[in-house]
């Protein structure tokens, strides 16, 4: 095949491509290009299937590769039949993506090293999955085959899926020798909601409400990612003032969750001063979000075309004054935590993930940065005010619980500074513009650096400008396997601490 055909379509974050101009490669060329991208430093931001429009059409596969060093995204496309050769052995970060495709469309990635369901949900209408489950057969958690280690002295510990309190369901199965964890298998997907499928022929009047509840603690992150997809597909130019208000809300969301997570880590190891301080401080940041829009989680603020609520000069001054008051208490509580020898002794060296493992698994956000892997969409793929305001790329090197906590601490400092800079230079003008019809036969990609890491939304339209496929990747989708690796050769008693240091989303995974 000619080299010009093998070249990918490139776009910037928040951009679109015309699908009529995107060549469909043969699978051999597709896989060769994808592996070459990863070898050259790219990473798979999204990999998903799109059913053909006709009854006899095959399944199209789309890969979106983030080229961080070039600040752009490469899109590849191919079509497969009932199976395709798995690429997981050469590219482990495709592991869950391929399993998801097998589950959703009944197309088998042959040679996949660990092919099993991703979620407990009914198969899409009129199809069966690769395990032969028809539409009317609801898979049960008891049907799942788990990896087992056998031998004298080896035992198995099963936790969940039912947990105490209001924790969402998730099953953790440990293979142990004594107290040492040899393997942890994580099984999720017990409350599949079908959010992606509900976007078919959208956007619908209820779409934004669904986007804001993909992961409730990432309301702004997912809401903004969706808005950027719709704005790209409609050619909408968001006002600068709206972009600044969106960034304020996104950083407040980051602050509330990072401060809350450090407080939770303090609680897990019994360091009560920081645990109690951070619980209150998290509420302070949530209350600032409520001051912007009436919702502590930011619901109702971000909408396609801009934002739904404006800030007058009095409110801006109030927010900045409150930030000045909260900052001292925040840094005092965090410094107390990180200066305590007993805290350092408990966190340092616990739950370590190597840099090579993080890169192989495609970890993002806090989990990646703690391993020395520089990944931040605000830096590499900036949109809005981040294009000229953000230059703080934070990483740690040790990949342990301490590193993940330190990344959060340092990002808290950066986010507070960003709030001041954005608030002090809030552009004048309108906050929302109308959104027109979506472009037909187009693909748009949006990357937003949520507080856990990179949120990815991809929208594909049909010939009538309606959504033909909508793909959502929460950062937890990449990072749950990182938690499993963090427990290798650790004591099983370290699981709560390691789990909290990742603090991944169940519902964000189980779409």
N, C-alpha and C positions, 0 to 999 in steps of 0.2 A: 504494500500500500504506500502511496505517496506520502512523503514526510509532512507536507502541508495539511493533509487530512488527519495525521496523527497529532497535530498540535491541538492543545485544548483551547476551549473558549475561556478567556480570562475576564474577571470582573472584580471590582472593588466591593468591599463590604457595603451592603445596602444597594447593590446594583442589580441589573437585570441582563439577561441574554435572550436573544431570539432563538427559540428551539428549532426553527426551520433552518437556521444556519449552523446548528450543532450536529456534526457528523455522528452517526451511530457506528462505532467501531466493531469489528469482529472481536469475539471475547479474548482471543490470544493477544491482539493488539491492545485492547482495553486493559487487560491484566498487566501486560508489560509496561504500559505507560503509568499505571497506578503504582506499581512496585518501584519504578524508576523515580517517580515523584517522592515517594517515602524515603528511598535511599538518598535522595538529594537534600533531605531535610524537611520535606513537606509532611503534613500529618492529615489523617482522614477526619475531616470535620463532620461529614455525613456520608452515609452509604445506604441506599434504600431502593426498593422496588416500586415500579409504577405499572399497573396492569394496562395492556393495550386497549385501545378503544373498540376494536372489533372482536367478535366472538372467537376467532381463530388466531388472533394476535398473541405473540409471546409476551413475556415479562421484560420490561425495560429495567435496566439497572443504571442508577446515577451515582457517581462519586464526586463529592466536593472536597478538594484538597486545599488546605490552608497553607499558602506559601508565606510564612511569617516574615522571612527576610526580604521578600519582595513586596510585602503589603498588598497582596492580591490573592484571589482564589481561582483555582483551576477546576473546570467542570468536564467530566468525561461521561460518556454514554455508551451503552451496549444493549443488545437484546439476547435473551437466553430462552431455552425451551423448558423442559421439565427438570433440568439439572445444569449445574455449571461447576467447574473445578474450583475447590476451595483455595483461597489465598492465605488462610490463617497461618499455615506453617512458615510462610515467608513474611507475613505482616500480622502479628498477633493482635494489633488494635482493631482488626476486622472481626474478631472472634464473636462478639455479641451481635454485630450487624448482620453477619451471615446467618446466625441462628434465628434472628428476628425475621429475615426474609423467608427462611424455610417455614417458619410458623405462620406467617401471614398469607403466603401465596402457594404453599405446597411445592416449591421449587427447591430441589436438594443441592446443597453445596457438597459435592462428592469429595471425600477425603478430609472433611472437617474432623479435627481430632477429638471433639467433644460435643457432638451434635445432640442437643436436647432442647426442650421448650424453654423460652425465655419468660413467658407469662402464662398464667392460668386464665385463658379466655377462649371464647368460642371462635371457631374458624370463620373467616369472612364469607359472606353469602355465596352459596353455590360452589364452594371449594372444599378440598380436604388438605390438611397439612401433610408433611412428609412422614408423619407417624401414622397416617391413615385415619385420623379422627375426623368424622364428618361434622357438619354444622350442628346437628342436634345432640352431639355428645359433648357435654361440658367436662373438660379435664378436671381431675381431682388432685389435690396436693399429694395424696397417698400414692398416686401413679408415678411420681417422679423417681427416677433411678439416681441414687447418690453414689459418689465415688467413695470407696472404702479401702482402708489400709488394714491388712490382716497380719497377724503375728502374735506371739506370746507377749503379754503385757500391754497390747494395744486396746484401747477402748474408745467408744464413740459417745459424744455428748451432743444432744440435740436441744436447741433453744428456739422457742417460738413454733409456729408463727404468731400465736396468741401471746401478748405481753401484758404486763401490768399497766394500769392507768390508761392513757389515751394514745399510746404508741401505736402506729400503724403496723399491720402484719408483715412479718418478714421471718424467714426461717434460716437459722445458722447451724450448720452441722460440723462439729469439730472431730477430727481424727487425732487422738492423743496417745502419747506414750508417757505414762505418769502424768505430770503437769504440763509437759511440753506439747505444743500444738504442731503436729506434722503437716496438717492440711485443714483449711477451712473452706467449706463450700457454702455459698450464699444463694438462697432461693427466694426470689421475690415475685411480684406479679399476682398477688392474691386479690386485688381489688381493681381489676382492669376496667377502665372507664370508656375506652374507645374514643378518646378525644380527637385523634387524627382522622378516624373514619367520619366523624361528625362534621368535618370541615369540607367534605365532598360537595361540590356545587356551591360553595360559599364564596365570599364571606356572608354569614347570616346575622340577623339582629342580635343573637345571643352569643356570637363568637367571642367578643371581648371579655364577657363574663367568664367564659370557659378558659381563655388564655390567662386570666388573672388567678385562676385556681388550679393551674397545672401543678404548681408547687406554691402553696400559700405564702411561704416565707420569701418567695422570689416573685411576688406580684409585679413589681416594676420591671425586673429583668425579662420575664416572659412577655409581659404586656408590651414593652418597648420593642422586643425582637419581632413580635407579630406586626406592630405598627410599621416598622421599617420595611417589612416584606410588602405590605399593602401599599405603602407610599411609593416603593420602588416600582411595583407593577402598575400603578396608576400615574406615575410621573409627577407625583406631588412633591413640592418643595416646602419643607417644614420651616416656619418662621424661626429666626434665631432666638427670640425670647422663649419660645416653646422648647427649643433644644436645651437651653440653659436650665429651665425648670425641670425638664426630664432628668438632666444630670444631677441636679440637687436631690431629687427623689431617689435616684439610683444610689448615690453615695450615702444618703440617710439609711437606706435599706442595708447597705454594706456595714455601716457602723453599728446598727442595732444587732445584726446577726453576729458580727465578729466579737463585739463586747459580750453578748450573751454566751457565745461559745467559750470564750476564755473563762467566764464565770462558771460555766458548766464543768470545764476541766478542773477548775479549782474545787468545785463541789465533789467531783469524782475522787480526788485525792485527799479530801477532808480539810482543805485550806479555806476555812469559812469566811475570813474577812473579805477576800476578793470575790468569793462566791456571792455573798450578800450584797456587796457594793454593785457588782455588775448586773445583778438581777434588777436593781432599781435603775441603774444607768441605761440599761436596754430599754426600759419603759420611757425614759426621758427622750431617747432618740425616736422611738415609735410615736411619742406625743408630738414631736416636731413634724413627722409625716402627717399626722392628723391635722396639724395647723395648716398644712398646704392644701388639703383636700377633704378633710373630715373623716378620713379612714386611717387608722394607725398602720395598716399594711399598704396604704397607697392605692386602694381600689377606687376606680372612677376618675383617676387623674390623667393617665396617659390614654390618648385616643388617636386613631388614624387622622393625620393632618395637623397634630399638635397636642395640646393639653386642654383639659376641661375647666381648669381653675387658674386664675391669674393671681399674682402677688402684688399688693400695693406696697408703697414705700414703707409704711408703718409695719407691715408684716415682715418685710425683708429685714428691717432693723431689729425687730423682735427675735427673729430666727438667729441672726448673727449674735445678738446679745446672749441668747440662750446657749449658743455654741460656746461662747467665751466662758460661761458659767460651768457648763458641763465638762469642758475639756480638762480643767484642773482636776476634777474629781475622777475623771476617766483615767488620766495618766497616773494619778496617785494610786488608784486601785491596781492598775496593771504593773506599775513599777514595784509595788509591794510584792506582787506575785513573782515577778521574774528576778527579784533580788533575794529571795528566800532560799537558802541552801537546801532545805528539805524538799522544796518544790523542784529545784534543778535536779536533785538526785533521783526523783521519781520520774521525771520526764525525759531526761537525757538518755539516749540509747534505746529507748522503748519504742517498739513498733517501727523499726527502720525499713525504709524502701530505698533501694539503690537507684541512682540516676538512670542506669541502663534499663532497669525494670520499668521505671516511669515512662521512659521514651517508648519502649516496646509496647506497653499497654495503652499508650496514648493518653496518659493522665492529663488533666487540665486543672486550672485554678490553684487553690491553696495546696492541694495534694502534689501538683507538679512543681510549683515554685519551691516547696520545701525540700525537693530533691535536686535543686540546682537547675531545673528546666525552666527557661524563661518563656512563660506563656501568659499573655495578657492582651486581650483584644483592644483595650483602650490604648495600648502602646503600638501594637503591630497593625491593627485594623481599625483606626479611630474613626468615629463619626461625631457630628455635632461639635460641641465645645472641646471634646477631648483632642480634636485635631490640633489645637494650639495651646491647650492647658495642661496636658498630661505628659510627664516625662520621667516618672518614677517607676522603673521596672524593678520589682523587689524579688529577690530569691534568697534562699538559705541553702546550705550544702549537706546537712546531715541526714535529712529525710526521715527524721524520727518525730515523736510527739512534740518534743521541744521545738523543732523546726516549724512544724505546722502551727504551733501556738505563736511563735515569733513572727511568722508571716502575717498572721492576723494582727498582731500588735503594731507592726510597722505599717500595715495598710490602714489601720485606724488613724495613725498620725497623718498619713498622706490624705485620707478622705476629709479629715477636719480642715486641713489646709485648702483642699479643693473647694469645700463649701464656702470658705471665706472668699476665695478668689472669684468664684462664680457669683456669689451674692453681692459682692462689691462692684461687679461689672455686668450686672444684668442688663441685657440689651433692651431698648425700647421697642414698641411695636405690638402687633397683634399676636395672639397665642394659638390661633387655629385657622386653617384654610380648608375649603371643601376638597373632598377626595372624589375624583372622577372614576369612570369605569376602568377595570383592569385590562391591561394589554393581553391580547389573545396569544396563545402558543408561546408563552414566555416562562422563564424561570428566574426567581429572585432569591437571594440568600442574605440573611441577616445574622450577624454575630454581635452579641452583647456580653460584656464581662460582668456577669452576675457575681454575687458575693461568694458563691461556691466555685465559680469558674465560668467557662465559656458556655453561654446559651446559644444554640443554633436553631434557626427556623428556616425552612426552605418551602417556597410556594411555587407550584406549577399550574399554569392555566391551560384550558382547552381552547378550541377554536372559537368559542363564544365568550371568552374572557371570564369564565367561572373556574374556581379551583378544582383542578383534576386530581391533585395530590398535595397534601400538606404534611411535611415531615418536621418533627420536633425532637431535638436532642438536648435533654437536661444534662448538666455536667456530671450528675450522679451516674448516668449511663456509662460514662468512661471510667469512673473512679471506684465503683464497688469492688472491682477485681483488685484494685490497689489496696483496699482494706484487707482482702484475703491474703495478699502477699505480705502485708505488714505483720500478720499473725504467725507467719512461718517461723518455727523454732522459738516462739515466745511462750511465756507461761499463759495458761488459759485465763488466769486471774487478771491478765493485762487487757483482755478483750474490751471491757467497758471503757477503759481509758483510750485505747486505740480507736474504738468505734466513735467516741465523742470527738476525737481529734480530726476525724474525717467529717463527721456530722453530715452524712449524705441523706438524700431524700428518697423515701419509698414511693410517694405518689408521683414525684417527678420522673421516676423510672417507669412506673406502671401507668402508662398513658392510656 
